Amino acid sequence: MAGTDAGSGPRNTSRGSAVILVVVLAAVLMVSMDNSILNVALKTLAEPPPAGLGADQSRIQWTIDAYTLAYAGLLLTSGLIGDRIGHKKLLLAGAILFGGASAVSAYARTPMELIALRAVMGAAGALIMPATLAIISAEYPGDKRTRALGIWTAVVGVAVVLGPIIGGALLGWFWWGSVFLINVPIVLAVVVAVCWFVPDAARAGGTPVRRMDPVGMGLSVLGLLGLIYGIIRVGEYGDWTRPDAIVPFGGGLVLLGGFVLWERSVDHPALNLHHFRERGFAAAATALGVLYFALTGGTLVIAFYLQGVRGYSALLTGVCVLPLAVSLIIFAPRVSKLVRRFGVRAVCVAGLTAMGVGLLGLATTGTDTPIWLFELYLFVFGTGTAHVHPPATGVLVSALPSAESGAASAVNNTFRQVGASIGAAILGSVLNAAYQARIGSALDGLPPPLAEPARGSLTATLRAAADLAEQGRGSQAQSLARAATEDFVDAMRITWVTAAAVVLATAVVVAVVMPQAIRAKSRSRPEMNTDQH
């Protein structure tokens, strides 16, 4: 890669920038694919050794939640640290930690070992993701940044869809640990490529390193951990009144309030909060959070619909979600042209509207809906996503000075994760409540030991129907299974309409609040040195 001395303010060649983008996107692919690839292995983990780990439902859930907690809790702080020590160093540290934890996870002997290692992987992911956005922000100026962010968005979407497909294929040939080992060669390639191709960014304009704010960082970590943990508990039980959900959720809000007060009172804050007063910044952050609210909660419903109602395998379910990835691949890298012509506000509003229309379309699907029509609605939803994510992310990473690119990237990723967690909890609660309210009458006449657990979910009801069939009560089993799928479809429709209402309301808010013209703040390109290792 051609380069010059740091002091001369060089600009990398377009070929060099393209190589850096490929390297960064490989890291994004690895982190984004990890959770979705694990989802198809959860059933295997519940099997007794040596096929699985003999994990019960609670521990299986915590293999996901431990990652989410560590990831969400450290996102903001890792971005702030990257602004001080350099994002290349942070990316390398995160990749090495992620690869090491993945390799050890493949040979975990107990569920608790795997849960602990998943937390380490979440922490590593929190180091990687803000660094990738910060490096892209530094490497690509102006309109080129929006296009690069569009490609970043497409890779995230493709990774989420590819995960179940690759995971299903691996489990067809190898043991459950293979879903973790696949990360190791990617990590090795990323580490070598980062050392060789990604330059160290000097502080823009010679900006001195700001002092660390350990109190602010500590408050942000503890506040986000409490908030996300409370949301996870709500999503797990569908009950907003449980003390083990309300206490950490409320405590997290209090600590985050303390973080805001502290940051406003100190001379050297970890995060300059005055940016949130700017309408464009606030509107973009809201749009991004709501996007992941609908995307995460909506895809959760999709998985239940395709597997529980239509009876598809995990692998076929992954294939059926491909239109979402295809729409991102087609439109996300090209959205920069629309932004130049129509502005961020118009593109974001149009994207949110398309998302809402897609969700309303999904709300019309049922047990006998042609699958091509379902795929079409999913494509429309993905098309809307592709027109919101890149410009909203571009506003967030461009709003702060280049010396704070890590903070901007961390804010972006934090809003994504919080929105995703809230979406899973709220839309999951809506789905469960609507289903349980409808299935009750179909369970009348069943013995209480069978009826009570069957009320919990579609899977539990279908399991009860299978038990009835084994007892020779075939007609009753068929009636219960039919009622379960019909009642779930009704609950699913309510959930998708709820998501659509939130998305369309956000479109109105963005149309009113976001200025048509949004300017970047002091986005001078960071100087690069040419140290190659």
Buried (B, 14 or more C-beta within 10 A) or exposed (E): BEBBEBEEBBBBEEEBBEBBBEBBBBBBBBBBBBBBBBBBBBEBBBEEEEEBBEBEEEBBBBBBBBBBBBBBBBBBBBBBBBBBEBBBBBBBBBBBBBBBBBBBBBEBEEBEBBBBBBBBBBBBBBBBBBBBBBBBBBBBBBEBBBBBBBBBBBBBBBBBBBBBBBBBBBBEEEBBBBBBBBBBEBBEBBBEBBBEBBBBBBBBEEBEEBEEBEBBBBBBBBBBBBBBBBBBBBBBBBBBEBEBBBBBBEBBBBBBEBBBEBBEEEEEBBBBEEBEEBEBBBBBBBBBBBBBBBBBBBBBBBBBBBBBBBEBEBBBBBBBBBBBBBBBBBBBBBBBBBBEEEBBBBBBBBBBBBBBBBBBBBBEBBEEBEEEEBBBBBBBBBBBBBBBBBBBBBBBBBBBBBBBBBBBBBBBBBBBBBBBBBBBBBBBBBBBBBBBEBBEEBBEEBEEEBBEEBBBBBBBBBBBBEBBBEEEBEEBBEBBBEBBBBBBBBBBBBBBBBBBEBBBEBBEBBBEBBEEEBEBBEBBBBBBBBEEE
